[in-house]
Amino acid sequence: MYLSEVVDVFDDPHLMEFYDKAHSSLDEDRYISLGRLRDTVILFVVTTDKADGNTQIITARKATPKEQEIYYAHYKEETRGN
């Protein structure tokens, strides 16, 4: 997986984003995102907002089965009735 591919996960209309209190500090807030890439794989992405207004990707990996379960439950809830 390439960084240029990872950024596409943020185009997922069902992207989930959480504040990562456990890994944030006074100097840096971190966020966890779960999203689908190319309708094939769910990614777990950790980001932080930089002082210049840009977002930095800290790490990205394929979501675990439990993380995928969380994403698909969210997806089903959002698409219910559509």
C-alpha positions in Angstrom: 0.0 0.0 0.0 1.3 3.4 -1.0 0.8 6.7 0.8 -0.8 8.1 -2.4 -3.4 5.3 -2.1 -4.0 5.8 1.6 -5.2 9.4 1.2 -8.1 8.1 -0.9 -9.6 6.6 2.2 -10.6 10.1 3.3 -13.0 10.2 0.2 -15.1 7.4 1.8 -18.5 8.9 2.5 -18.8 6.5 5.5 -15.4 7.3 7.0 -15.3 7.1 10.8 -13.1 9.4 12.7 -12.3 9.3 16.4 -10.1 11.4 18.7 -7.3 9.1 20.1 -7.1 10.3 23.7 -4.8 7.4 24.6 -2.1 8.5 22.2 -2.6 12.3 22.1 -0.5 14.6 24.2 -0.4 18.3 25.1 1.7 18.9 22.0 -0.1 16.7 19.5 -3.7 15.5 19.0 -4.1 12.2 17.2 -7.1 10.9 15.3 -8.0 7.4 14.2 -9.9 6.9 11.0 -11.6 3.8 9.7 -12.5 3.9 6.0 -12.9 1.8 2.9 -10.4 2.1 0.1 -11.5 1.3 -3.5 -14.5 -0.7 -2.1 -12.1 -3.5 -1.3 -10.2 -3.0 2.0 -10.9 -1.3 5.3 -8.0 0.8 6.5 -7.0 2.0 10.0 -5.3 5.3 9.7 -3.7 7.5 12.4 -3.3 11.2 11.7 -2.4 14.5 13.4 -3.1 18.1 12.4 0.1 20.1 11.9 0.6 23.8 12.8 0.6 24.7 9.1 -3.0 23.4 8.7 -2.0 20.2 6.9 -2.8 16.7 8.1 0.0 14.2 8.6 -0.5 10.5 8.3 1.4 8.8 11.1 0.5 5.2 10.2 -1.9 3.2 8.0 -2.6 -0.5 7.9 -5.4 -2.9 7.0 -8.0 -2.9 9.7 -8.2 -5.9 12.1 -11.4 -8.1 11.9 -12.8 -6.3 14.9 -12.1 -2.9 13.4 -13.8 -4.1 10.2 -16.8 -5.2 12.2 -17.0 -1.7 13.7 -16.8 -0.1 10.3 -19.5 -2.3 8.7 -21.9 -1.8 11.7 -21.5 1.9 11.2 -21.9 1.5 7.4 -25.1 -0.5 7.9 -26.5 2.1 10.3 -25.7 4.9 7.8 -27.2 3.2 4.8 -30.3 1.8 6.5 -33.4 2.6 4.5 -31.5 3.8 1.4 
